[in-house]
Amino acid sequence: MRARLFWVGVGVVVTVVVIRRGRRLAEQYTPANLAARAGARAVDAADAGAVRLARGARGFAGDFRRARAAREAELMRSLLSDGAGGTYDLDDLRRRTGR
C-alpha cells in the first residue's frame, strides 16, 4: 500500500511540474509576449544607439574645441605679424590704442 501511495505522489509531483513548465513555455510564445520581448529588445537597441551617439558627440565637441583653438592661435599670429618676421605685442597695442 505504501509503495502505491509513493508512486501516486511521484505521479502528482511530476504532473504538476510538467503542467507549470508547459504553461510557462506556452506563455513565452504567445503573440503578446513575443511582441513585448521584441519591444524590449528595440528599446535596448535604441538605448545603445543613444549611448554611441552621445559618445560621438562628446568626441566631436572635443575635436572641434581643439581645432578652434588652433585656428584662433593661427589667426592671432597672422594678425599680430609685423610683416618682417616679427610679431606685435598684443598688450602693448591695447595700451597704445586705449582699448
PyMOL commands that set and color helices and strands:
alter all, ss='L'
color gray80, all
select helices_A, chain A and resi 2-28+31-79+90-97
alter helices_A, ss='H'
color red, helices_A
deselect
rebuild
show_as cartoon
